[in-house]
Amino acid sequence: MAGYFAILLVILTLASGLIWLLDALVLAPKRRESLVLAQTGAGDQLAPEASDTLLKEPAIVETAKSIFPVIAAITLFRSFLYEPFQIPSGSMMPTLLVGDFILVEKFSYDVKDPVWRKTLYHNKLPERGDVAVFKYPEQPTVDFIKRIVGLPGDRIIYRDKQLYIEKPCAEGQTTGCGTLERIALTHIPDNQFFQGPYQQRRFHEALGEKGHNILVTPGAHERVREYHQQPGTAIDEFIVPQGQYFAIGDNRDNSRDSRFWGFVPADNLVGKAVFIWMSFEFSENPDSWLPGWVPVGVRFERLGKIE
């Protein structure tokens, strides 16, 4: 099921469109008919004001005709092309920060209807390393954003803050699969990020075509006892089922993701995050007189393509 705002947009689009159609097919002809009868009865001496009154559209029709093109365009744009999202938490730092506004490409994966989310057109499948928005499996009205690290059939291990992946072998494939691979990390000196009192370390993780940056908090303990458990696997091991994906946050010690609640069904995918179009900075000073939701600056340097 879609989110409440998407459903509201569809309802407004249908309601305003039906009112416009009803007026064009039924109400407007009746108004013109009434005008002809009035002119005939007045001997073609009907005052212009009276003609205008007879032809005047009801307020609800005027409103529907004015909002329908705008609402319909917004609904189509959000449903099938791009949908804007705001980043509310730090689980995807350093890739995405609180206050980033992003565009999600809806046609990157399967195209779905905006209400029941039934697939209308099968498109590409997610690739390893994609930053994807999806419906949170435990609460489908909530949108989550994480990075896809595991594809169907993968064996995933996350141990000692290190990601390992064993890719399945396709029929006839003998190389590049069937072996547990340690995903290489390269340390990047950076004193910018903290998780509570702990300083975080920044790494480049060589996953996918280009790789990406992640954050690790050396002082934070791994909550392995809270991990999602599959029968027959180790506590930090995950076998990705067919038709599902394994997604985790780039801020590895500050993200609730597939390690804790399991896998992302393909039907839950919303789209691929592709662009930061605005980024606001908010005050972290508890003594500030400004409310926490009021931006204090714009981070223009963050605008651009999401890696």
N, C-alpha and C positions, 0 to 999 in steps of 0.2 A: 504494500500500500504506500502511496506517495505521502509526502508531508502535507500538513494542513494548508500551507500557503499555496502550494501547487494546486491542491484541490479547489481552494477559493478562487484562484485565477481561472481555472477551467469553468467553474460555475458562473462566474461573472461574464466570461466570454460567451458561453452558451445562452445565458439569460439575456444579455444585451443584444446578441445576434438574433435570437428568436423574436424579441420585441421589435427590432428593426424589420425583420421579415414579415411579422404580423401586420405592422403598419403599412409596409409596401404592398402587400397582397390584399388586405382587408380594410384597414382603417382609412388609409389615404383615398382609395376609390370611393368609400362612403362619404368622406368629406367633400370630395369633388362632386359627387351626386347631389349632396345637400346644397352645394353652391349653385348648381344648375337649376334645381327646383326653386331656390330662393330668387334667382335672377328671373326665372320665368314668371313667378308670382308677382314680382315687383316691376314687370315690364321692362326689364333691362335697365332699371333705374336704381339698382342696389348700390348703396354707398360703399366706397372702398373700404371703410373701416369694418363694415359688416362682412364684406368678402374676406378680409384678413382674419376676422374672428372665426368664420366658418372653416377656413383652411388651416387655421393654427394647429400645430401639432401639440398633443398633450406633453406636459413636462417630462413624464417618464420616457416618452419616445425621443424627445430632444436629447435627454441625458444618454439614453442607450445609443443613439446614432453618433454622439460625440465621443463616447468612451470605447465603443466596440473596436474601431481600427487600432487604437492604442493597446487595449487589453489583449486583443487577438495577436498583435505583433509581439508583445512581451511574452505571452504564453508560448507561442511557437518558438521564439528565440530561446527561452529558458528550457523548454522541453526537449528540443531536438538539436540545438546548436551549442550555446554556451550558457552556463549558469554561474552567477557570482556567489562567492562564499567569503565569510570572514573567519580568520583563524582565531579561535577563542582560547587556546591553551598552548603550552610550550612543548607538547609531546613530539613535534616535528622539528624542533630547533636542532641545528642552526639553519636548516633549509627554509623553514617557515617560522616566522616570529609572531607573537601576539600582536594584533593590529594590522597584519597583512590582509589585504583584500585580493582574492585570486579569482581567475576564471577557470571553470571546469569544462572541458570539451566533452559534450554529451554523446557525440557520435564516434568517439574513439573506440568504444566497445559496442555491444549490442544496443540498438536503439529501441527504447521502450515507450509505451504510452504513459502520459503524465499522471494518470490516476491509479490504475490497477497495476502498472509497471509490468505489463505483459510484453514480451519481445515482439516488435514489429519487423525488425530487420536485423539479421545476424551480420555483425561486422567483425573487426579484428579482436583477438584475444589479448588480455593483459600480458605485458612483457616483464621479465624480471628487472626490477629497478624502477618501475613506474610508480609515481605518486598518485594514488587513486582515492577517490571519494566513494564511499559505499554506505549502505544502510547497516547500522550496528546490529549484528545478528540477535543480540539479547533485547534490543528495543528498536524495532525497524523504523520508527518515526524519527529517530535521531541519526544524523549524518556524521560519519567518522572519516578522517583522512589519515592514511598511513602509507608506507611504502611496501609494494609487493616484492617479497623476497623469495617466496616459495610458490612453485607452480604445481599443478596436479601431478602426483606421482613422486614428487621430491621427498627426500628424507632430510629433515632440518634438525640441526643440533645448535642450541645456544648455550654455551658453557664458558664460564669465566670471562664473560663479556666479549666473547668471540663467536662469530657466526660460521657454521660449517654447513655445506650443502652437498648432498649426493643426488645427482640427477639420474632419472631412470633411463635405461637404454631402450631406444626404439628398435623395431625389428631390423636386424642386420647391422646395427650400430655397435662398434667395438671400441671406439675412442671417445673421450670427453664425457663419459658417463660411467655409472656403476662404482665410482670411487668417491669416498668422502673427501671433499675439497675444503680446505681452510680459506676463507675469503680474506685476502690480504688487506692489512691496515697500515697506513702510513701516517705517523704523527705529524700534526701541524701545530707549531707553537702558537698558542692563543690563550690569553688570560681574561677573556671577555665574559665567559659564562660561569655561573655558579648554580648549584642546586642546594638551597639552604646555606649551611656554612661550608659546604664542600666545593672546592674548585673543580671544574670539569675539564676534561682533556678532549681535544678535537682531533679527529682522524679522518683521512680519506679512505673510504671503503671501496675496493675495486669490484663492485657488483654491477652487472649490466655492461652496456657499451662504454659509458664514460665514467661510471662510478659517481660517488657523491660523498658529502661530508656528514659525519655523525658526531654525537657527543657521548662520552662515557664518564661516569662519576666514580673514580677509584674508591672513594670513601663510602659508597653506598653498597649495601649487601644485596646480592641477587635474591629475589623472593621466589626461589624455585619451588617452595612448598605450596605456593599459590598458582603454579602453572597448571594449565589444562592437561589432563591426563588421558592418554589413549591406552587401551589394553595392549599389553605386549611390548611397550616401549619404555625406555628409561625416563626418568622424571624430567629431563631437559631435552627430550627427543620427540619429534613430531613427524608423522607420515601424512603428507597432504593428500586427501581423498580426491578422486576424480570430480571435476566440475567445481572445485573449490580452490581457494588461494590462502597463502600464509602472509599476513601483513603485520609489520611492526613499525614503531616510530623511530625516527632518526635520533631522538633524545632517549637513548636506550634504557637509562635508569629512571626515566620519568615519563613512561608511556604505558598505558593499559591497552594491550593489543592481543594479537593471536596467541602469544605465549600464555595468556591468562584466560581467554574465553574461547579459543578454538579458531575455526577457519571461516573464511568469507565465501559464501556461496556465490556463484557467478550471477545468479538472479539479483543479488544485492548490490552489484556494482552500479554506480551512478555515472562515473566518467573519470577522465584523466585530468589532473591539475596541470595546467600548461603555462600560466602566466600570472605574475603579480602586477596588478594594474594600479594599486595604491597601497601605501604602507604608512600608518600613523604610529607615532611614538607617544606613549602615555607615561605620566609621572609615577615613579615608584617611591616617592617621598611621602611617608605617612603623615607628615606635618603640613603637606601642601593644602591650600585652601580650595583647590580645584577638585571636583569629583573625579574619581578614578577613571570614568568613562570619557572624560574630556581630553582630546588629544593636545599635546603640547608641542608637536612638531611633525613634519613629514619627512620620511626617510626615502628621498628620491633615488638614492643609490641602490635601493633594493628592487626597483621596478625592472621587470624583464622576465625572460623565460625561466621556468622552473626546471632545475636539473634533478 
